[in-house]
Amino acid sequence: MRHSVVVSADGSNTLKLLDYDECYHSSNGACAEALHIYIKCGVEWLWQQLEVEKEKKKELSGGNSGIAIYDIGLGTALNCMVALAWQQSLLAVGKSAPHLHFNGIEKYPIELQEALSLNFPEHLAELFTTIPLSRLKEWFYSIHSCNWEEDVEIAPKFLLKKHCGDITTVEGSYFASNKFSSSPCVVFYDTFSPATQPQLWSKDIFCKIADNVAHGSILTTYCSKGIVKQALRDAGFTVERLAGPPGKRHIVRAVNNVYLIEF
C-alpha cells in the first residue's frame, strides 16, 4: 500500500492512500475529526451515560468500570492515540475515567518508521497539556511497535490489542472477546468510504457487530450517507445524525438495540 504524508487543516498529519487517492482522515483536520466523532460523540458520550446510570442506581463511580473500543480501521492509530490522551488527561487531574480495552483491526498495517514520521504526539501535546510530549511519543511508539494479537498495557488502565485482519471475514465473536464484554462498548467505524470500499458498509457487517456487542453499545462513523444509515437500521441500530467536525456537515452515532441471546 503506497502512502504519502498530508498535513491537514488543523496541523495534524494524515496519510493519503495513493492507490485510491483517499486520506485516512479528514484533510480538514485529522485530529479534530478523531476528537469530535470518536471521542466527544463516542467514548466520552457513552462514559457520561454510564456515569448517569450509576448515579441513578446509587453506585460508586470508578472502580473497575471499563469500556471496550473496537477501531475498525486502526490505520495510523490516530484514534487510539486520541482515546489514550483523553483518558490519561482525565486521570492526570483526578477525574473519573474508564478503563479502556482498545481493539484495533487492520488488514494492511503501516510500517513503524512511516508511523513515527507522523506528528500526532506533538499535536496532542498542545491539546492535552497535562501530558508531557515525551510520554506521548513513548505511547505512540509502543502502540505501533507492540506485538499483534496480544493484550498490551500501553498506559495505566489502557489495554491495546491489535488484530491483523479484515472486517468482512472476522468472526462475530471478535466483538465479544474483551475485558468488559458484558458492558456497552464503542465501535469506531473508520474504514475507507463507501465509494472506495462499498463492501465494508453492508448490513451483514453491521449485523455481525450488533449481534455480538452488548445492548446499548454505540457505533460512531464519519459517514452519514443514506445507504449507510439504512444498513445500520436494518441491523438493529437506532441511528442519530449529529453535527460533524470542521468540513463535515453530519456524522452518525448508532445505538445497538439488539439483545444478545445466550443458550
C-alpha positions as MATLAB code, in Angstrom:
seq = 'MRHSVVVSADGSNTLKLLDYDECYHSSNGACAEALHIYIKCGVEWLWQQLEVEKEKKKELSGGNSGIAIYDIGLGTALNCMVALAWQQSLLAVGKSAPHLHFNGIEKYPIELQEALSLNFPEHLAELFTTIPLSRLKEWFYSIHSCNWEEDVEIAPKFLLKKHCGDITTVEGSYFASNKFSSSPCVVFYDTFSPATQPQLWSKDIFCKIADNVAHGSILTTYCSKGIVKQALRDAGFTVERLAGPPGKRHIVRAVNNVYLIEF';
ca = [
       0.000    0.000    0.000;
       1.587    3.287   -1.137;
       1.155    6.363    1.056;
       2.094    9.999    1.190;
       2.023   12.222    4.289;
      -0.560   15.034    4.198;
      -0.757   17.947    6.640;
      -4.439   18.515    7.430;
      -6.064   21.869    8.149;
      -5.584   21.700   11.948;
      -1.876   20.941   11.568;
      -2.112   17.224   12.332;
      -0.852   14.696    9.796;
      -2.716   12.025    7.940;
      -1.749    9.574    5.236;
      -3.098    9.521    1.714;
      -3.592    6.108    0.152;
      -2.216    6.753   -3.319;
      -3.853    3.763   -4.988;
      -7.308    5.129   -4.091;
      -6.482    8.847   -3.774;
      -8.153    8.870   -0.345;
      -6.855   10.046    3.032;
      -7.003    8.000    6.219;
      -8.542   11.011    7.979;
     -10.149   14.305    7.042;
      -7.914   16.800    5.264;
      -9.997   19.464    7.082;
      -8.408   18.370   10.354;
      -7.375   14.795   11.109;
      -7.129   15.192   14.871;
     -10.208   17.431   15.045;
     -12.168   14.711   13.239;
     -10.992   11.954   15.588;
     -11.705   14.022   18.692;
     -15.197   15.029   17.607;
     -16.510   11.801   16.086;
     -14.857    9.075   18.115;
     -14.212   10.728   21.481;
     -16.766   13.506   22.068;
     -19.630   11.724   20.250;
     -18.352    8.252   21.045;
     -16.480    7.014   24.093;
     -16.882   10.220   26.144;
     -20.623   10.302   25.431;
     -21.064    6.648   26.418;
     -18.986    7.128   29.579;
     -21.225   10.016   30.611;
     -24.321    7.854   30.077;
     -22.833    5.071   32.194;
     -21.955    7.530   34.951;
     -25.521    8.829   34.973;
     -26.860    5.279   35.258;
     -24.521    4.568   38.161;
     -25.720    7.685   39.941;
     -29.354    6.664   39.459;
     -28.583    3.282   40.986;
     -26.582    4.918   43.786;
     -23.459    3.022   42.749;
     -19.946    4.347   43.216;
     -18.192    5.687   40.123;
     -14.788    4.459   39.039;
     -13.640    1.116   40.400;
     -13.226   -1.449   37.645;
     -15.674    0.257   35.307;
     -14.466   -0.043   31.763;
     -15.311    0.325   28.102;
     -14.108   -1.765   25.202;
     -13.391    0.097   21.979;
     -13.277   -1.529   18.561;
     -11.484    0.565   15.970;
     -12.431   -0.739   12.532;
      -9.511    0.564   10.574;
      -6.618    1.036   13.031;
      -4.537    2.612   10.254;
      -2.264    5.333   11.639;
      -3.552    4.694   15.201;
      -4.669    8.319   15.498;
      -7.989    7.231   17.049;
      -6.090    5.088   19.532;
      -3.756    7.937   20.476;
      -6.618   10.390   20.938;
      -8.582    7.915   23.098;
      -5.478    7.296   25.206;
      -4.685   11.004   25.581;
      -8.306   11.763   26.521;
      -8.371    9.057   29.184;
      -4.953    9.844   30.640;
      -5.652   13.581   30.745;
      -8.684   12.884   32.949;
      -6.692   10.610   35.239;
      -3.907   13.196   35.459;
      -6.223   15.694   37.168;
      -8.034   13.165   39.342;
     -11.236   12.952   37.318;
     -13.294    9.826   36.713;
     -12.198    7.918   33.617;
     -12.959    4.423   32.352;
     -10.542    1.574   31.985;
     -10.190    1.181   28.217;
      -9.644   -2.032   26.278;
      -8.799   -0.802   22.784;
      -9.104   -3.371   19.983;
      -7.816   -2.277   16.596;
      -8.375   -4.259   13.431;
      -6.217   -3.580   10.377;
      -5.721   -5.581    7.192;
      -2.737   -3.579    5.944;
      -0.565   -2.378    8.861;
       1.643    0.589    8.101;
       5.403    0.395    8.645;
       6.788    1.531   12.000;
       9.080    4.195   10.542;
       6.235    5.570    8.436;
       4.036    5.801   11.529;
       6.740    7.563   13.512;
       7.038   10.231   10.821;
       3.543   11.470   11.763;
       3.203   14.383   14.198;
       0.431   13.049   16.440;
       2.377   13.300   19.745;
       3.374   16.906   19.061;
      -0.147   17.896   18.070;
      -1.783   16.148   21.025;
       0.685   17.733   23.452;
      -0.814   21.094   22.512;
      -4.364   19.846   23.138;
      -3.751   17.783   26.291;
      -1.326   19.979   28.221;
      -1.234   17.780   31.338;
       0.611   15.050   29.399;
       4.317   15.541   28.612;
       5.352   15.288   24.971;
       7.937   12.663   25.895;
       5.210   10.405   27.277;
       3.002   10.857   24.215;
       5.949    9.896   22.000;
       6.608    6.842   24.169;
       2.977    5.730   23.903;
       2.875    6.298   20.145;
       5.979    4.183   19.688;
       4.550    1.440   21.915;
       1.262    1.376   20.002;
       2.979    0.821   16.684;
       5.786   -1.455   17.863;
       3.941   -3.799   20.247;
       3.033   -7.342   19.283;
      -0.106   -8.125   17.344;
      -2.784  -10.490   18.712;
      -1.746   -9.797   22.336;
      -3.199   -7.592   25.080;
      -0.549   -4.963   25.840;
      -0.762   -2.375   28.631;
       0.262    0.875   26.944;
      -0.508    3.050   29.983;
      -2.339    2.652   33.319;
      -5.898    1.412   32.696;
      -5.305    1.244   28.925;
      -5.017   -2.150   27.200;
      -4.395   -2.433   23.467;
      -4.900   -5.476   21.265;
      -4.072   -5.189   17.575;
      -5.620   -7.723   15.213;
      -4.332   -8.139   11.665;
      -7.492   -8.998    9.764;
     -10.404   -7.978    7.594;
     -13.759   -6.807    8.943;
     -15.536   -8.729    6.169;
     -14.122  -12.078    7.331;
     -13.528  -11.663   11.081;
     -15.794  -13.848   13.238;
     -18.613  -12.181   15.135;
     -17.126  -13.491   18.383;
     -14.298  -10.978   17.900;
     -16.660   -8.285   19.194;
     -17.367  -10.188   22.402;
     -13.758  -11.016   23.268;
     -12.796   -8.170   25.568;
     -12.308   -7.438   29.242;
     -15.693   -5.708   29.544;
     -17.839   -7.838   27.218;
     -20.955   -7.608   29.397;
     -20.972   -3.797   29.233;
     -21.771   -1.476   26.322;
     -18.811   -0.886   24.022;
     -17.927    1.669   21.365;
     -17.227    0.840   17.731;
     -15.205    3.389   15.779;
     -16.268    2.625   12.218;
     -13.459    4.340   10.354;
     -12.867    2.365    7.175;
     -12.399    3.926    3.760;
     -15.516    5.424    2.201;
     -18.362    3.517    0.518;
     -17.203    4.958   -2.798;
     -13.785    3.330   -2.318;
     -14.744    0.123   -0.491;
     -18.530   -0.393   -0.659;
     -18.247   -3.972    0.653;
     -17.263   -2.607    4.082;
     -20.583   -0.827    4.632;
     -23.078   -3.673    4.328;
     -25.973   -4.704    6.535;
     -24.267   -8.077    7.080;
     -21.232   -6.459    8.701;
     -23.382   -4.232   10.904;
     -25.477   -7.276   11.912;
     -22.276   -9.107   12.860;
     -21.432   -6.240   15.178;
     -24.940   -5.757   16.602;
     -25.392   -9.457   17.337;
     -22.170   -9.699   19.343;
     -21.913   -6.498   21.385;
     -23.913   -5.679   24.496;
     -27.242   -3.892   24.306;
     -26.653   -0.153   24.432;
     -23.308   -0.269   22.650;
     -22.721    2.508   20.146;
     -21.152    2.826   16.717;
     -19.825    6.160   15.522;
     -18.750    6.961   11.984;
     -17.910    9.900    9.780;
     -20.151    8.560    7.007;
     -23.770    9.768    7.015;
     -24.826    8.525    3.580;
     -28.402    7.290    3.371;
     -27.391    3.756    2.394;
     -25.168    3.511    5.465;
     -27.841    4.771    7.845;
     -30.373    2.344    6.378;
     -27.951   -0.586    6.662;
     -27.440    0.281   10.330;
     -31.194    0.474   10.948;
     -31.708   -2.864    9.199;
     -29.099   -4.374   11.528;
     -30.988   -3.226   14.631;
     -29.341    0.105   15.417;
     -31.138    3.327   16.260;
     -29.447    5.956   14.118;
     -28.829    9.541   15.176;
     -27.436   12.189   12.826;
     -25.152   14.664   14.582;
     -23.268   17.800   13.592;
     -19.875   16.980   12.168;
     -16.343   18.325   12.712;
     -14.860   21.096   10.537;
     -15.522   20.392    6.869;
     -18.144   17.732    7.620;
     -21.824   18.651    7.877;
     -23.088   15.483    9.557;
     -21.833   12.313   11.220;
     -23.661    9.295   12.644;
     -23.991    7.756   16.097;
     -25.910    4.489   16.169;
     -27.092    2.744   19.350;
     -27.397   -1.037   19.358;
     -30.890   -2.225   20.303;
     -30.241   -5.941   19.782;
     -30.313   -8.087   22.903;
     -27.805  -10.939   22.997;
     -29.400  -14.374   23.195;
     -27.451  -16.827   25.303;
     -28.088  -20.538   25.010;
];
